[in-house]
Amino acid sequence: MLYAITGQDVADSLAQRLAARPAHLERLQALQAEGRLILAGPFPAVDSNDPGAAGFSGSLIVAEFASLQAAQSWAEADPYVAAGVYASVSVKPFRKVLPA
């Protein structure tokens, strides 16, 4: 089943985010290689593709996992969690409707 993982950044976490980004991307690339990643990306803190020093307010990942517990375990092990980038992480079942 698909799960939507949403991380909410702590304020002023851009430096921590940038430092942990390579490890974060490595995990996402592993999901992609397994054919389980639907989409992933950050929420810019301002209305711009390149928010610069404003940074990001969080991230969204939609991926396939065997269970809600498996998705939660994967999310809790994210390098952004360990680096203190995320203030909170939400994991919810997701049903893709479009595009078909």
N, C-alpha and C positions, 0 to 999 in steps of 0.2 A: 504494500500500500504506500501511497505518497504521504509525506508529512511536510508541513511548513514549519520551518525553524526561524524564529525571529529573535535577534539579539538587539537589546537596547543599550546603546553606549552610555558610559558615565560621561560627565562633562569633562571637557579638555583632555580627551584620551587619544588624540591624534598621534602623539609620539609613541605611545604603547601600541597602538594599532599598526603603525608603520613597522615597528620592530618585530611584531608577531606575524605580520602579513605573509612572509615566505612559508612558514609552517602551516598557517591557515590555508593558503592556496594549495599546498602540497596535499592536504587531506581532501580538498575539493576535487583536485585533479585525479585522485585515486577513485573517488566516487564516479567521476566522469569516465574514467577508463573502464570501470565496471558496468557502465551503461545505466547508472542509477541517478545521475544528477539531471534534473530538469532545468533549473536555473539557479543562479546565485549572484548576489551583488549587494553593495552598500546603499544606504540612504544618505545622499549628500545633506549636510546640515543647512545648506542654502540652495536656492533654485539655480543650480549650475551643475554641469557634468564634471567640472573640475572645481570643487569648493575651496581649494587652497587651504589657507590656515583655519578656515571655518570647520574643516574636517567633516565628520560624518555623525549621524545620530543613531545608526544601527545597521543591521544587515538582514537580508532575507535569503534563505536557502530552501528550495523545494527539491526533495530527493526521495527515493524509494528505500524503505527499510522493511524488515520482516515484521516489526511490531512497533507499537508506541514506545515500549520500554527500550527497544534497540535504538530508536531515533533519539530518545532522551539521553541515553548513555553516550551516544556519539556526540550529541550537542554539548553535553557536560565536559567532554574531553577536548573541546575546541581550544586551540592555543589562545584565542581571544579571551576565553574565560580565565585561563591560567594567568594571562598577562594583565588582568584587571580592566580590560577594554569594555566588557559587557557588565552592566549593572544587573541585568536580568535576561533570561532566555526563556522563550515560550516555544513549546512544541505541540502542534495540533495536527490531527489527521486532515488530509487535504484531498479533495476529489477534483481532478482536472476535467473540465467540460469542453473548453475551447482553447486553442484550436484542436480540432478532432484529430 
